[in-house]
Amino acid sequence: MEIILRHATLGDVPALAEMNRMLRQDELSPRTKDLVWLTERMQDWITKQVYTVVVMERGEEMIGYVTFRTEPDLVHPNEQHLFLRKFFIKPVYRRRGIGQAMFNRVEKEFFPQGVNITLEVLNGNIQGVS
C-alpha cells in the first residue's frame, strides 16, 4: 500500500501529539510532558507555522511525521540550513526501510534544494542515532 505524504492540519493534532509522546519515550527524554501540553505545542507549531509538519499515511493510518524549518546557518551567515526537529515512524513500521524511504521522499518533496540539514537526536535515543 502506498504511503502518502502531506502537510499536517489541525485535525491531525491529536494523533501527532500521541506520536510525539511515543517519540519522547523512545528518546528517553528527561523532561516528561503530558499529552495536553504536547497537543497544545503541536497545535501552536501548525497554526503559528513555527515548524512545517508533514504527516505520513498508509491507508487511513497515520504512521509517522516530521517537523522542520529553515533557519540561518550559524557557521555560514549568508546561508540557510534546515533544522529537522522531529522524525518519527511508529514502531510497527520500523526496521523495514520505511523510515529511510520516507526521509528520502520528504527531502525530495518538501525540503528546499541544496540546504544543509541539521538533525536533533537525544543521546538516549540509540536507534535514532543509528
C-alpha positions as CSV (number, residue, x, y, z in Angstrom):
1,M,0.0,0.0,0.0
2,E,1.3,3.4,-1.0
3,I,2.4,5.9,1.7
4,I,1.0,9.4,1.3
5,L,2.9,12.5,2.5
6,R,1.0,15.7,3.2
7,H,1.1,18.8,5.3
8,A,-0.5,18.4,8.7
9,T,-3.8,20.0,9.6
10,L,-5.3,20.9,12.9
11,G,-7.4,17.7,12.6
12,D,-4.1,15.7,12.8
13,V,-3.1,17.3,16.1
14,P,-4.4,14.6,18.5
15,A,-2.6,11.8,16.5
16,L,0.6,13.9,16.2
17,A,0.6,14.6,19.9
18,E,0.3,10.9,20.7
19,M,3.1,10.1,18.3
20,N,5.2,12.9,19.9
21,R,4.6,11.2,23.3
22,M,5.8,7.9,21.9
23,L,8.9,9.7,20.4
24,R,9.7,11.2,23.7
25,Q,9.6,7.8,25.3
26,D,11.9,6.5,22.5
27,E,14.3,9.3,23.2
28,L,14.3,8.6,26.9
29,S,13.6,12.4,27.2
30,P,14.5,13.6,30.7
31,R,11.6,16.1,30.6
32,T,8.2,14.4,30.8
33,K,5.3,16.3,29.3
34,D,1.6,15.3,29.4
35,L,-0.5,14.8,26.4
36,V,-2.3,18.1,26.9
37,W,1.0,20.0,26.7
38,L,2.2,18.1,23.7
39,T,-1.2,18.7,22.0
40,E,-1.0,22.4,22.6
41,R,2.6,22.6,21.4
42,M,1.8,20.7,18.2
43,Q,-1.2,22.9,17.6
44,D,1.0,26.0,18.0
45,W,3.6,24.6,15.6
46,I,1.0,24.2,12.9
47,T,-1.1,27.4,13.4
48,K,1.8,29.7,14.0
49,Q,4.0,28.0,11.4
50,V,6.8,27.5,13.9
51,Y,7.7,24.3,12.1
52,T,6.5,22.7,8.9
53,V,4.8,19.5,9.9
54,V,4.4,16.7,7.4
55,V,2.4,13.5,8.1
56,M,2.9,10.1,6.6
57,E,-0.2,8.0,6.0
58,R,-0.7,4.4,4.9
59,G,-4.4,4.0,4.0
60,E,-6.3,5.5,6.9
61,E,-3.5,5.2,9.4
62,M,-1.0,7.9,10.2
63,I,2.3,6.1,10.5
64,G,4.7,8.9,11.1
65,Y,5.5,12.6,10.9
66,V,8.4,15.0,10.5
67,T,8.8,18.6,11.7
68,F,11.4,21.0,10.3
69,R,12.1,24.6,9.5
70,T,14.7,26.6,7.6
71,E,16.8,29.0,9.6
72,P,20.0,31.0,9.4
73,D,23.2,28.9,9.3
74,L,25.4,30.0,12.2
75,V,28.6,28.8,10.5
76,H,27.8,30.3,7.1
77,P,25.9,33.6,7.9
78,N,24.8,34.1,4.3
79,E,23.2,30.7,4.0
80,Q,20.3,28.8,5.4
81,H,20.1,25.3,6.9
82,L,17.3,23.0,7.5
83,F,16.7,22.1,11.1
84,L,15.0,18.7,11.4
85,R,13.4,18.8,14.8
86,K,11.3,15.6,14.8
87,F,11.2,12.4,12.7
88,F,9.0,9.6,13.8
89,I,7.8,6.3,12.4
90,K,5.5,4.1,14.5
91,P,7.4,1.1,16.0
92,V,5.5,-1.5,14.0
93,Y,6.8,0.1,10.7
94,R,10.5,0.4,11.8
95,R,13.4,-1.7,10.6
96,R,11.8,-2.3,7.2
97,G,13.3,0.5,5.2
98,I,10.2,2.7,5.5
99,G,11.9,5.4,7.6
100,Q,14.7,5.7,5.1
101,A,12.3,5.8,2.2
102,M,10.2,8.4,3.9
103,F,13.1,10.5,4.8
104,N,14.3,10.4,1.1
105,R,10.8,11.4,-0.1
106,V,10.4,14.2,2.5
107,E,13.8,15.5,1.5
108,K,12.9,15.5,-2.2
109,E,9.3,16.7,-1.9
110,F,9.4,19.2,1.0
111,F,13.0,20.4,1.7
112,P,14.5,23.3,-0.1
113,Q,17.2,22.1,-2.5
114,G,20.8,22.5,-1.6
115,V,20.5,23.3,2.1
116,N,22.5,21.6,4.8
117,I,20.4,19.5,7.2
118,T,20.8,19.6,11.0
119,L,19.1,16.8,12.8
120,E,18.3,16.8,16.5
121,V,18.6,13.4,18.3
122,L,18.8,13.0,22.0
123,N,21.7,10.9,23.3
124,G,19.4,8.3,24.8
125,N,17.8,7.6,21.5
126,I,20.1,4.8,20.4
127,Q,18.0,3.7,17.5
128,G,17.6,7.3,16.3
129,V,21.3,7.9,16.3
130,S,21.8,4.8,14.2
